Amino acid sequence: MPEAIARGITLAEPPEPREDTPLKTSFLVRSLDALRPVVLAHGGTLKAAGAAWAWRSALHLDGTDPEGNVLQFRCAAPAKA
């Protein structure tokens, strides 16, 4: 990237979520609970389990990759009794 642009970039530790992008990659996973240790082991984050929301028969939960890019993970919502 051009040096003039690079000088204007500040890297935070841990990275700040980049929530101002028009894109959010979404991944279908088998279990949000099983995903958490994998995401954390690779330097990412996941919001608290209570922050998950249901929509169209799936549970959705946001997190970030190690660079702060916001990601969404979703799994089948549990069947209602």
Secondary structure, DSSP 8 states (H G I E B T S, - for coil): --HHHHHT----SS---BTT-S--EEEE-S-HHHHHHHHHHTT-EE--GGG-EEETTEEEEEEE-TT-BEEEEEEE-----
